[in-house]
Amino acid sequence: MAGLTCAHELADRGYGSVLIDKAPFLGGHAVKLVCKATSVCQNCGACLVAEAIRETQKLNLINKILSARIERLLKDGSYFEALVVQEPLRILPDQCNACGQCFRVCPVPGAICLSPLICTPYIIRDVCSRHLGNACSACADVCPRSAVQLSASESELLVKSQAVVIATGFTPFNPAQKPRLGYGRITGVLTALELEELLRNEQFDWTPNGHPITRVAFIQCVGSRDSHLGRNYCSQVCCAYALRMARLLRAKQPGLDITVFYMDIQNFERDFEARLREAENEVNLCRAIPSEARPGIEGRVELLYHNNLGSNVWDSFDLVVLSIGMSPPDSIPALDFVVRNADGFFEVAEDDSVFVVGASGGPKSITESIRQAAAAAERVAFHLERVG
């Protein structure tokens, strides 16, 4: 969202930009989020992502290079030159009419995915049967517009610019680093981001193992405020998305019993106190963090935690949702010249032509990223005007 916002603001000022994204679609992690509205808007910001992508698609001043990586970034005088390597667009978006036939005939589940919001198909190379050495061309054979190009190869592009905006976002914490919570080992344990995607795609199973989900637990601060993992910072967004998600689940299934295990509740909007009171009427807030998960009977998950009576207790849930924190962005060798802070996020560079926006500089919500990126765009425009 930060990169989209910055590019849009610059376009409004008459400046062109190039959006380079490693994903085959725009929007980053934010585009995977489900709207949390119940009977009223919950101010989650998910709808702002769709709006930003639609607006970006309309602007000729914004060039988009998707499924790409920066191999080299050099500065020569007042200009940067980036060597960009783009993976082949095996399904050409300009020719594809999103009919879905390739998606339906593909013999390998997960090899063809639909981009969020826009729903155009793209091929996952590491899953595609053809690229694993098999003689498969089912998607190309069925395409009525010859949009599938399975023999396409990588291409290199040189991109010149007078400023670089780092908007690489964050890396979701991998909960496998906390094995006692059972992620990847116990059925019924998933991350909040995974739950978001399932609900957005209407793929959430309310009756796994043949039993309806009646009890749900959210565990906060998984990968945040944890000095043992070197992440002794608050990710800021987890309390907001857990409480909003809990209320959304209750709206979909009014009988759900939901418990949120937490350390502290992070203030997340101007009418926070009112929102918290509303949530307390629908959700059990338990000030404790479970230390262990184990398989229970009938596919349930049992959690061990220290209750307010001073006792260790095991409690049983149908679903356990891990509120994973924001980790620093992955290493990008071409950006190694940009300093990182003690937590591993990018710092504002000394070079006055390099700018850091959004969660790449530290945990931020969607709305916070938008505000910060809009302010950064003004500084970028000032720099561009100064260098001519």
Secondary structure as GFF3:
##gff-version 3
##sequence-region A 1 388
A	DSSP	alpha_helix	2	12	.	.	.	ID=ss1
A	DSSP	beta_strand	17	20	.	.	.	ID=ss2
A	DSSP	three_ten_helix	28	32	.	.	.	ID=ss3
A	DSSP	alpha_helix	46	58	.	.	.	ID=ss4
A	DSSP	beta_strand	62	65	.	.	.	ID=ss5
A	DSSP	beta_strand	68	76	.	.	.	ID=ss6
A	DSSP	beta_strand	79	86	.	.	.	ID=ss7
A	DSSP	alpha_helix	101	105	.	.	.	ID=ss8
A	DSSP	beta_strand	112	114	.	.	.	ID=ss9
A	DSSP	beta_strand	121	123	.	.	.	ID=ss10
A	DSSP	three_ten_helix	130	132	.	.	.	ID=ss11
A	DSSP	alpha_helix	138	142	.	.	.	ID=ss12
A	DSSP	beta_strand	155	161	.	.	.	ID=ss13
A	DSSP	beta_strand	164	166	.	.	.	ID=ss14
A	DSSP	beta_strand	171	172	.	.	.	ID=ss15
A	DSSP	three_ten_helix	175	177	.	.	.	ID=ss16
A	DSSP	three_ten_helix	179	181	.	.	.	ID=ss17
A	DSSP	beta_strand	189	191	.	.	.	ID=ss18
A	DSSP	alpha_helix	192	200	.	.	.	ID=ss19
A	DSSP	three_ten_helix	208	210	.	.	.	ID=ss20
A	DSSP	beta_strand	215	222	.	.	.	ID=ss21
A	DSSP	three_ten_helix	227	229	.	.	.	ID=ss22
A	DSSP	alpha_helix	238	252	.	.	.	ID=ss23
A	DSSP	beta_strand	257	261	.	.	.	ID=ss24
A	DSSP	alpha_helix	272	280	.	.	.	ID=ss25
A	DSSP	beta_strand	284	286	.	.	.	ID=ss26
A	DSSP	beta_strand	292	295	.	.	.	ID=ss27
A	DSSP	three_ten_helix	297	299	.	.	.	ID=ss28
A	DSSP	beta_strand	301	306	.	.	.	ID=ss29
A	DSSP	beta_strand	312	317	.	.	.	ID=ss30
A	DSSP	beta_strand	319	324	.	.	.	ID=ss31
A	DSSP	beta_strand	326	327	.	.	.	ID=ss32
A	DSSP	three_ten_helix	333	335	.	.	.	ID=ss33
A	DSSP	beta_strand	354	356	.	.	.	ID=ss34
A	DSSP	three_ten_helix	358	361	.	.	.	ID=ss35
A	DSSP	alpha_helix	366	387	.	.	.	ID=ss36
###
